[in-house]
Amino acid sequence: MRRSTRRTGGRHGEAPAEGFQPVGTVLDDVLQALKLETRFAAAQATDRWATAVGPKVLARTRCVGVRDGELLVEVQGAVWMGHLAVLRQGILEQMNRTLEADQRLRAIRFVPMRSKKEEIKR
């Protein structure tokens, strides 16, 4: 009867070579470098923005991303920027009610939307 040997790293039961790390450790490092959690949180916040503000505001805004808990939103025109500044806290509270605790936003920052001419120049 043949005994089964469990492989732990090297070939045919050998010890792993020096300098190698377990795959799990390497994958954790890669996932952290890709910042997938941050991107996922930004995508969720963008989805919540659309629901929180409705189609009229959505047509004049564009979510750029989330950094350090702050949602960055480009706004078309000074009038809309002023209007949203008044509504900011209510929008923030509404969005945070639907986000997971570790993905909640601390602020919303409005910036002027870049015109298409400016985007072409880049």
ZIVENSUL-V243598 format. One line per field, one symbol per residue. ss: DSSP state (2 for helix, 1 for strand, 0 for the rest). Layout:
BEGIN
ss: ???
END
This chain:
BEGIN
ss: 00000000002220000000002222222222220222222222222222222222220011111110011111100222222222222222222222002220001111110002222220
END
